[in-house]
Amino acid sequence: MTIQSVLLAGGYGVVGAEVARLIRQNYPEINILLGGRSPGSGDDLAKQLGNAITVHVDSTDEDPLADLKKLPDVVLAVVNDPNDQLLLSSVRRGIPYIDVTRWTERLRRAIQRVKDAEDVRAPVVFSSSWMAGVAATLAAGYARTFSSIEQIDIGILYATKDRAGPNSVEYMDRIHLPFEVFDGGEPTMVKPFQKAHRTNFPQTGSFNLYRFDTPDQFTLPRVTGARGVAARIGFDDSLSGALLSALVRLGIWKMISGDAFRGLRHGMLFNPGEGAPHRIRIDIDGITERGVQEQHSWLITDPESQTHMTALGALIQFDRLVNSQESVENGVQIAEEVTHLDHCLTMLKANSVEVSKIT
């Protein structure tokens, strides 16, 4: 696919700026459009990148791409698209679209809207699982070494001093809501942040992790055939996880879930630091190709930050469109279903992310 320009919606935010820098490092010839509601805020970044400009793009507008003087070859959404306006604006114009921001409920809705569209003339890539699909892509790739899978567990160790953008707060703002998962091959509703699950991260320690809603639990059963998928998150500061769990279990988080308490909630969740390692553990339990039931485990570590890993997930999908040796199909694509494991591992390694098997 020939790509000369890319629109990064939310391109001068925390994650968007990281994506922009990675695209510039890998594709110096591609023109980058940094889109947002206040384009002036991205002027300094545009100058630093070179071959980049800022443009006004508001994902809540009825037709966010309508006022662009020249349409981009790809739209990469690094900002919430709450009503799918940016998605549909891209689909109507036949522009390839990559999204890394949707939580499960919005992902389900967006997939259906694209399927309901009359004429989809470009790829629509949803890479909204944890860290822009990195965890799910690795899990799906490793799952292919099994003949059948009973359970996939994704354990996330979040550093409280990590960098984070405000979109991550909106995602975590919903942590008190029950969500659907597959357990034992059957759909079931799970309450978040209830019982702690002690998980070991080699060379770092053991931490309490808690169930929470991620798209991985929606996509991986369909992609891998796993009878159950569980995503859990914990914090390197154990007090943070325990406090959050107590607030959810006692119903206090629900009580303060309205607009009146938004500042309080965001103050508790959004305290970004300068960056810290982000760690993910993947455990797969199933029947191997040798006919033996085994559990295999892997540790993924980004020494920079979760922001960096999210940006890499976005870059992997962008690179897949740019450098695909095969024609990329139009319509809905789930990143973890269409991304080759070797491609993901190569790009992670090239950007200092460590992936190792736990023995």
C-alpha positions in Angstrom: 0.0 0.0 0.0 1.4 3.4 -1.0 1.2 5.8 1.9 2.5 9.3 1.6 0.6 10.9 4.6 -0.9 9.9 7.9 -3.3 11.8 10.1 -2.7 11.2 13.8 -6.0 12.1 15.5 -4.8 13.2 19.0 -1.3 13.4 17.5 0.2 15.9 19.9 -1.1 14.2 23.1 1.1 12.0 25.3 0.6 8.8 23.3 0.1 10.6 20.0 3.4 12.4 20.2 5.2 9.1 20.9 3.5 7.5 17.9 4.5 10.5 15.8 8.1 10.2 16.8 8.2 6.5 16.0 6.7 7.1 12.6 9.2 9.8 11.9 12.1 7.6 12.9 10.9 4.8 10.7 9.4 6.7 7.8 11.2 10.1 7.3 9.5 10.6 4.0 5.9 10.3 5.2 4.0 13.6 5.9 2.5 13.6 9.4 -0.7 15.5 10.1 -1.1 16.1 13.9 -4.8 16.4 14.4 -6.6 17.8 17.4 -9.1 20.4 18.7 -6.3 23.0 19.4 -3.8 22.7 16.6 -1.6 25.4 17.9 -0.7 23.1 20.8 1.1 20.8 18.4 3.2 23.4 16.5 6.4 22.8 18.5 6.1 19.0 17.9 5.5 19.5 14.2 8.7 21.6 14.0 10.7 19.0 15.9 9.4 16.2 13.6 9.8 18.0 10.3 7.6 17.2 7.3 4.6 17.6 9.6 1.8 20.0 10.1 -1.0 20.5 12.6 -4.7 20.4 11.5 -8.0 20.9 13.3 -9.7 17.5 13.8 -12.4 17.0 16.5 -13.6 13.4 16.8 -16.9 14.6 18.2 -17.8 16.6 15.1 -20.4 15.2 12.8 -17.9 14.7 10.0 -14.4 15.3 11.5 -12.5 15.1 8.2 -14.8 17.4 6.3 -12.6 20.6 6.6 -9.3 19.1 5.7 -7.8 20.7 2.6 -6.2 17.4 1.6 -7.2 14.0 2.8 -4.5 11.7 4.4 -3.7 8.3 3.1 -4.3 6.7 6.5 -6.1 7.9 9.7 -4.6 6.6 12.9 -6.8 7.4 15.9 -4.9 8.0 19.2 -7.8 9.8 20.8 -11.2 8.6 21.9 -13.9 8.5 19.2 -16.9 8.2 21.5 -19.6 8.3 18.8 -17.6 6.7 16.0 -17.7 9.9 14.0 -14.0 9.8 13.0 -14.3 6.1 12.1 -17.4 6.7 9.9 -15.9 9.8 8.4 -12.9 7.7 7.3 -15.0 4.8 6.1 -17.2 7.0 3.9 -14.1 8.3 2.1 -12.4 5.0 1.7 -9.4 5.9 3.9 -7.6 3.1 5.8 -8.3 3.5 9.5 -6.4 2.3 12.6 -7.8 2.7 16.1 -6.0 2.0 19.4 -8.4 3.6 21.9 -11.7 1.7 22.2 -12.7 -0.2 25.3 -14.8 -3.4 24.8 -18.3 -1.9 24.6 -17.2 0.7 22.0 -15.2 -1.9 20.1 -18.3 -4.1 19.7 -20.4 -1.2 18.5 -17.7 0.0 16.1 -17.2 -3.4 14.5 -21.0 -3.7 13.9 -21.2 -0.2 12.4 -18.4 -1.0 9.9 -20.1 -4.3 9.0 -23.4 -2.5 8.5 -21.8 0.1 6.2 -22.8 -0.3 2.5 -19.4 0.2 0.9 -16.2 -0.3 2.9 -13.3 0.4 0.5 -10.4 0.3 2.9 -9.0 -1.7 5.8 -10.5 -0.8 9.2 -8.0 -2.0 11.9 -9.0 -2.3 15.5 -6.0 -2.5 17.7 -7.6 -1.6 21.0 -6.6 -4.5 23.2 -4.1 -3.8 25.9 -1.1 -1.6 24.8 -2.6 -1.1 21.3 -2.9 -4.9 20.8 0.6 -5.9 21.8 -0.4 -8.3 24.5 -3.2 -9.9 22.5 -1.1 -10.2 19.4 1.7 -12.0 21.3 -0.9 -14.2 23.1 -2.6 -15.1 19.8 0.8 -15.8 18.1 2.0 -18.1 20.9 -1.5 -19.8 21.1 -0.9 -21.1 17.5 1.7 -23.6 19.0 -1.2 -25.3 20.9 -3.8 -27.6 19.3 -6.4 -26.5 21.8 -6.4 -23.9 24.6 -8.2 -24.0 27.9 -7.2 -20.7 29.4 -5.2 -17.5 28.5 -4.3 -15.2 31.4 -2.9 -11.7 30.8 -1.3 -10.1 33.9 -0.4 -6.4 33.8 1.9 -4.7 36.3 1.3 -1.0 36.1 4.0 1.4 37.4 2.5 4.3 39.4 5.3 6.5 38.2 4.6 5.7 34.5 3.7 8.2 31.9 0.1 8.3 30.8 -2.3 10.3 28.8 -5.8 11.6 29.9 -7.5 9.0 27.6 -6.2 6.3 29.9 -8.1 7.9 32.8 -11.4 7.8 30.9 -10.8 4.1 30.3 -10.1 3.4 34.0 -13.0 5.6 35.0 -15.3 2.7 34.2 -13.6 0.1 36.4 -16.7 -0.4 38.6 -18.9 -1.8 35.8 -19.4 -5.6 35.4 -18.3 -7.0 32.0 -18.7 -10.1 29.9 -15.9 -12.7 29.5 -15.6 -16.3 28.4 -15.0 -18.8 31.2 -15.0 -22.5 30.5 -16.3 -21.9 27.1 -19.4 -20.0 28.2 -20.0 -16.2 28.4 -20.3 -14.9 31.9 -20.5 -11.6 33.7 -17.6 -10.6 36.0 -17.4 -8.0 38.6 -14.1 -6.0 38.5 -11.6 -5.6 41.2 -13.0 -8.2 43.5 -10.7 -11.1 44.6 -6.9 -10.5 44.3 -4.9 -13.0 42.2 -1.2 -13.2 43.3 1.1 -13.2 40.2 4.8 -13.4 40.0 6.8 -11.2 37.6 10.3 -12.7 37.4 13.1 -10.5 38.7 10.5 -8.0 39.9 8.3 -9.7 42.5 4.8 -11.0 43.2 1.9 -8.6 43.1 -1.9 -8.7 43.6 -3.7 -8.4 40.3 -7.4 -7.8 39.8 -9.9 -8.5 37.0 -10.8 -5.6 34.8 -12.4 -5.0 31.4 -10.1 -5.1 28.3 -11.0 -6.0 24.7 -8.5 -8.9 24.8 -11.2 -10.9 26.7 -13.6 -10.2 23.8 -11.2 -10.9 20.9 -8.9 -13.7 22.0 -11.6 -16.4 22.5 -12.7 -15.7 19.0 -9.2 -15.6 17.5 -7.7 -18.5 19.4 -10.6 -20.7 20.4 -9.6 -20.4 24.1 -12.3 -21.5 26.5 -11.4 -18.8 28.9 -9.5 -15.5 28.8 -8.8 -13.3 31.9 -7.0 -10.0 32.1 -5.9 -8.7 35.4 -4.1 -5.5 36.5 -2.0 -4.6 39.5 0.3 -1.8 40.6 3.9 -1.8 41.7 2.6 0.2 44.7 0.5 -2.5 46.4 -1.4 0.1 48.4 -2.9 1.6 45.2 -4.4 -1.7 44.1 -5.8 -2.6 47.5 -7.4 0.9 47.9 -8.9 0.8 44.4 -10.2 -2.7 45.0 -11.8 -1.7 48.3 -13.4 1.4 46.7 -15.0 -0.8 44.0 -16.0 -3.7 46.2 -17.7 -1.4 48.8 -19.6 0.5 46.1 -17.9 3.8 46.9 -16.5 4.1 43.3 -19.9 3.8 41.9 -21.2 6.4 44.3 -18.6 8.9 43.1 -19.0 8.0 39.4 -21.0 11.1 38.4 -19.7 14.3 36.8 -19.7 16.0 40.2 -16.8 13.8 41.4 -14.9 13.6 38.1 -12.1 15.7 39.4 -11.7 13.5 42.5 -11.6 10.3 40.5 -9.2 11.6 38.0 -7.0 13.0 40.7 -6.8 9.5 42.1 -6.1 7.8 38.8 -4.1 10.3 36.9 -0.8 11.1 38.5 1.7 10.5 35.7 5.4 10.4 36.3 8.4 10.6 34.0 8.2 7.0 32.9 8.8 3.5 34.3 9.0 -0.1 33.0 5.8 -1.7 31.9 5.4 -5.4 32.4 3.0 -8.0 31.1 2.8 -11.7 31.8 1.1 -14.1 29.5 0.1 -17.6 30.6 -1.4 -20.1 28.2 -2.8 -23.4 29.4 -3.8 -26.0 26.8 -2.9 -29.1 24.8 0.3 -28.7 22.8 0.8 -30.0 19.3 2.5 -33.0 20.9 -0.8 -33.9 22.6 0.4 -32.9 26.1 -1.4 -30.5 28.5 1.0 -27.8 29.5 1.2 -24.2 30.6 3.6 -21.9 28.9 4.4 -18.4 30.1 6.1 -15.3 28.7 7.2 -11.9 30.2 7.1 -8.7 28.2 9.0 -5.7 29.5 9.2 -2.2 28.0 11.9 -0.4 30.0 10.6 3.0 28.9 6.9 3.1 29.7 3.4 1.9 28.9 3.0 4.9 26.7 6.0 3.7 24.6 4.5 0.2 24.3 1.1 1.6 23.3 2.9 3.7 20.6 4.7 0.6 19.4 1.4 -1.2 19.1 0.1 1.6 16.9 3.4 1.6 14.9 3.2 -2.2 14.3 -0.3 -1.8 12.7 0.8 1.2 10.6 3.9 -0.7 9.5 1.8 -3.6 8.5 -0.2 -1.4 6.1 2.9 0.3 4.7 5.1 -2.7 4.2 2.6 -5.5 3.6 3.9 -7.8 0.9 0.3 -9.0 0.3 -2.8 -7.0 -0.5 -4.5 -5.9 2.7 -8.2 -6.8 2.8 -10.8 -4.1 3.1 -13.2 -4.1 6.1 -12.9 -5.0 9.7 -9.5 -6.3 10.9 -8.7 -7.3 14.5 -5.0 -6.6 15.1 -4.3 -9.8 17.0 -6.0 -11.9 14.3 -4.1 -10.5 11.3 -0.7 -9.6 12.7 2.1 -12.2 12.3 3.9 -13.0 15.5 7.4 -12.6 13.9 6.5 -9.1 12.7 5.4 -8.1 16.2 8.5 -9.6 17.9 10.9 -8.0 15.3 9.5 -4.5 15.9 9.4 -4.9 19.7 13.0 -6.1 19.8 14.1 -3.2 17.5 12.6 -0.8 20.0 14.2 -2.4 23.1 11.1 -4.3 24.3 12.1 -7.6 25.9 10.0 -10.7 25.3 11.2 -13.8 27.2 9.8 -17.2 28.0 9.4 -17.9 31.7 10.9 -21.3 32.7 
